[in-house]
């Protein structure tokens, strides 16, 4: 199928972290599916959705994609939080979808969040029993005129409503200069991934672009204390961090070490600076840091850590597989309370190339227990004894609330 193409606008390429943070809403055509406008005195649905490329397995009647009128106030199947008068319907069978190529491009240094209000048809909902139907929320880019997916979020109908839409999001972390999608046209898609017979109700598609700022973390790349290059290559101390070490005598499970020389078979080639952190793989070993910053209402947070494994004593990558956790917490009366964490497994990790892993805390609400409280970051081992994680370049990014263009 041929795709339409928009001319690309020339955009300023900003540095990876802007001094003055910016967060904007990127326009999506017919984002709340108000076009074509339906006659309230006529049939309440049409098999069209202006501005969207419709992928419909019923090529004759186009009965799987289109827009429909919300029912009147007081109706038992009214979507009470719909945006505008109309919504989109999407048949549940894989192959049905709605896609749109936008008039903007992925900018280096920015991250992107695509959010959609999702509900289910009152009369013909997607299947919640096995095999469960699903829908995918997708960010893609155009390679020439061909769409290529970058990230997606799968949503299942379990717990969804026919009267109350629920927001779901997919997030693309900060675009790097060497990413294939850097500078390429942004694409958004809503795709069914189930069996025929049901319908999704969709509304209020939003895409935000954020240029985050980094919140300072003491000794974020573990350059202190400085290890003597002419002495032993490691030191069981990490300045600026609270160390939890199961070896209370020698502190042999936490500390900093010198990267090996260029050309060495175990050199971590993408380390930040000359030193890294070692962390014993046994649960109970950890590092944490209470920051000077607080969780701001309306802001989102992303904690990222570069992770590798020891060349000589790696964590176990076979059952039971060793894991570690990247954690965001807050302080309540001087006690740390976890908010979110991301578990990282040793399987597939390298002793020569670090890989970034992130944990996300989406928009802080005024009623959240952590709103206005001190931010805490932690790295915790959650496996068995005998191995070591290599860690580096801890970054915490804060994205501001969305402002209209």
N, C-alpha and C positions, 0 to 999 in steps of 0.2 A: 504494500500500500504506500502510495506517495504521501509524503508529509509536507506541510506548508513550512516555509522558512521565513523568519523575520531578519531584517538587517540588524547587525550588532552595533550597539552604541559604544563609543570609545569611553572607557572608564579609567579613572585614575587608579593606579595600583598603589595602595597604601602599604606602609611597613607592617610587619607581622603583628605588632601590638601598637595600636595608636595611643598617643598620649591623652587625647580627648576621646572618650568612648562614644560611639554612635550606634544606635539601634533603630532600624526603620522597617516599615511594612512595605513589601514589594507587591505591586498590583498584580492580581490574578483576574483575568477577564471573567465576568459572570460568576464571581466567587460564591454568591449565595443563590445561584440558579434562578434568578428572577426573569430570565429571558430564554425562550420567547414568553411574553406575558400571556397568561391563560385567562380566558373569559370565565368569571365566576358563575355565569349562567349557562356555560357550556360543559363539555366533557372535562373532567378535572385533571387530565394528564395529556401530554403530547410526547411522542418519541423523538424529541430534539433537545439539545442543550447547547445554546449559542456559545461560540467561543471555544468549545471543547471538541477535540477529535474523539468521536465515539467508536469504540470497538464493540460491535454487537454481533453475537452469534446468530441472531435472526436477521439476515440481510434483507428479507422481504418487508417485514412489518416494523423492524427496529424496535421490538417489544421489550428489550432488555435494558435500554438506556433512555433517559429522558427526564423531564421535569414534571412535577405535580403540585397542585394546590394543597396547602395545609388545610385541614378541616376547620370549621368554625369554632370559636371559643365555646367551651363547654362540651364539645364532642369527646367521646371516650377515647378516640384515637388521635387527638390533636397533639402535635409536637409543641409543647408549651414554651420551649426555648429556641424555636427556629428563628433564623435571621431573615426578616422579610416575610413575604407571603408564600413563597414557593421553596421546594426542595428538589433534590435529584433522586431518582430511583435507579438502582443498578442490580441486574439479575445476578444471582449467586453463583452461576456456573463459570468455571475458569475459562477465560477467553473474553469475557465481557469487561469493558474498562472505559475510563474517561481519562484523556491525557491532554496536556496543554504545554506548548513551547512558549516561554515567556519572552518579553522584550528586554531582558537583562541577562548578565553573565555572572558566573561565579568569580568573586574577587578574592585575590590572595590575601590571607589574613583574616577573612571573615568566616563566621560560622552561620549555618542556616537551619531554621526550624519550620517544617511544614506541619500544620495542624488542621484537622478536619473534625467537624461534628458528625458523629456516627450513631445511627439508631437502626432499628429493624422494622420491617413492615408488620402492621398489626394482623393482616389477613394471611400473608404468606412470608413468614420470617425465615431467614436462613436456618439450616439445621444446627441444633445444639448437641444432638446425640452423635455418637461415632458412626460414620466419619463426619467430623465437625466441619462446617463451612468456615471460610475465612475471607478477609479482604486485606489487601496490601496497600499501604500508603507509601509512595515511592518518590524519591528525588533522583532524577536522571540528568544526563547532559547529551547534547547532540554532537556526534562525531561525524562531521559532514552533515547529512540529513538523517543519520541513523541514531535512534535513541539507545543509550547505554546506561543501565542502572548503576547508581552509586550506593545508595542505602535504602532500606525499606523497613517498615514496621508492620508486622502481621497482627491483625485484630480478629478475635473470635467472637461469635455472638453471645456466648454464655454471659449472663448478667446484664445484657444490653436491653434497652427499653424501646417500646413503640410510642412512647409519649414524652420521653426526655432524652435529647441528644447528649452524648458524652464525647468530650474532646480526646483525641489521640494524636500523638505527634511522632515524627521521625526527625532526627537531628543529624546534621552533617557537621563534624568538627571543623576547626579552622582549616581553610584551604591552603595548601602549600604550593609554592611556585612550581614544583615538579609533579604535582597531581595532574593526571590526564584531563581533568575537567576544569582546571584553572583557566579562566578567560573564555570558557565555552558557554553556550546558551543553556540556561536553566530550564529543566523540564519537571513538571509535577504530574503525578498519575495516581489514579484510584482504580485498583484492579481486583476483580473477583477472583477467588482462588478456592472454589468449592464445587458443588454439584448443582444441577438445575432444580428449580422448584421454589426457590426463595428470593427475597428482594431485600437489599440494603437501602436505608434512607440516609441521605448525605446532605450536608449543608455547611456553609460558612468556612470555605477553604481559605487559610491564611498562611502566608510565607513571610517570615521575618529574617532580616539579615543583621547580624550583630558584629561589631568590631570590639572584642573584649579588651579589658585591661588586666594586667597581671597584678595580683596582690602579693606583696613581698613575703618571702619565706626565708628565714635565716638559714644560711649554709645549704642552699637548695641543690647545689651540685656537689656537695660533700668535699669541698676543698680545704676544710679545716677540721682538726689540726693538720698542718702540713707534714706529710710523711717525708722523711729524709731519703732522697733517691740513692744515697750511698749506704743506707742501713737496711733494716728489715722492711719489707715492702708493705706492711700493714700496721695499723695502730688501733687498739680496742676502745677508741673514744670517738664520739661524733659531736662536735661543737654545735650548740643551738638546739639540740634535740633531746627529749627525754628518752633514755634507753631502758627498755625492759629486757633484761638478759638473764636467761635461765642459769647461766654460769656466773654466779655472784662473786666468785673469787677472781677469775682471770678475765671476765667479760669477753669471752672468746667468740660470742655469737653475734655481736654488733660492733661495727667500727668502720674505718675508712681504709682504702688500699690504693696504691699507685697502679694506674694502668700500665701494662707492659709496653716495651719499646715498639716503635714502628717496625713492622715486618715479623714480629713475634706471632706464632701460630695461635696464641690465646689473647691477642690484643682486641679490645672492644673498639672497633673502628669508628663508631659514631658517639663516643663518650663526650660529655660536656666538660671541658677542662681536663686536668691531669689525674684526678682521683674519682673514685666511686665508693659506694657503700656496700659492705657485705652484711647479710642478714641470715642467721642460721634458720634452717627450714622447720625446726620444731615449734609447734604451737606454744605460744607464751613469749617468744622472742618478738620484739616490736620496737618501733620508734614512733614518737608522736611530738606534735608541736602545737602550742596554743598561740594563735596569731593576734596581732594588735587590732585587726579588722573585725567587723561584725557582719552578720548576715543582714543585708538590706532588703526591705520589703520591695517586691517587684523585680528583684534581680535573680539571675540564675547563675549557677556555679559549676565549673568543671575542674576537677583535680586530675592531673595527668602525671604519670611516673614512667620513666624509661626502665624497662625490665629485661634482664638477661639471667643466665645461670652460670655458675662456676664451671670452669673447664675441668678442674680436678675433682671437685666434689659437688656435682649438680644435685638439685632436689630430684626426688624420684618422679620419673615420667611414665612409670608403669604402675598398675594397681597394687596398693592404693596410691593414686597420683597425689603428689604434694601440691599444696596451693598456698597462695598468699592473698591478703586482702588490702585494697586501697580504700580508705575510709574518710568520710567527712563527718565530724561530730560537732557538738556545741557544748559550751560550759554552762552548767546550771548549779549555782552555789558551789563553785570550784570542783564540781564533779563532771566528768565527761560523759555525754550521752550520744550514742551513735545515731546518725540520721540515715545515711545511705552508704553502701559499700559495693565494690566490684571485686569479684573473685577471679584470680588469675591462676591458671594451671601451668605446671612446668612443661607439659607435653608440647613439643614443637618449638620451644624457645632455644635461643642460640647463646653460645659462650663468646661469640665474636661480634654480634650485631644486636644492639638493644632494640626493643620494640615498645612503642608507646601504648599504655593502657589508661583508660579514663573512667572516672565515676562522675555521674551527673546529679546535680540537685536542681530541679526545675523550679520555676518561679516561686519565690518565697512569698507566702500569704501573711496578711496581718494577724491571722489567728494561729499561725504555726508557733510551736513552743520555742523554736530557735530564732524567730524574728527578733533582730536587735541584739542577739547574744553573740559572744565571742566565737570566732571560727576556730575549729581544730582540725588538723590533718594527721593522719596516721597511716603507717605501713606495718602490717602485722603478718607474721608467719602463721600458717594454719595446717602444717603437715607433721611429719615424723622427723626424728633427729637424723643427722648424718649428711645433710646437704646444705648448700649455701646459694642464696639469691644474690645477684649483682644488680644494683639499683643506682639510678642517676637522674639528674635534671627534673626535679619536682616542680610543677607549675600549677598555680591556681588562678583560673581566669574568672572574672566577674563580668557578666553581660547585663547591660542596663535595660530598663523597661522599654517597650516599643513606643516610638513616637511616629506620628503620621508624617508622610512626606509633605 
